[in-house]
Amino acid sequence: MKTVIHKADTRGFANHGWLKSHHTFSFAGYQNPERMNFGMLRVLNDDVVQPKMGFGTHPHQNMEINLFP
């Protein structure tokens, strides 16, 4: 497997107040044609969500949202 390095300061960023998100691949307002996906992986975000805020139920199928403290 080929190793691909995406340095942190080259990622997209969105600040929605309650959500601060760094995007490794094209997502939402960050679009980079060279970073559309990696195999079956479509999104890899590093998010900070404010307490008592967050995401409601998502209708995604075969998707996973991992939360790390």
PyMOL commands that set and color helices and strands:
alter all, ss='L'
color gray80, all
select helices_A, chain A and resi 8-10
alter helices_A, ss='H'
color red, helices_A
select strands_A, chain A and resi 12-15+19-23+45-49
alter strands_A, ss='S'
color yellow, strands_A
deselect
rebuild
show_as cartoon
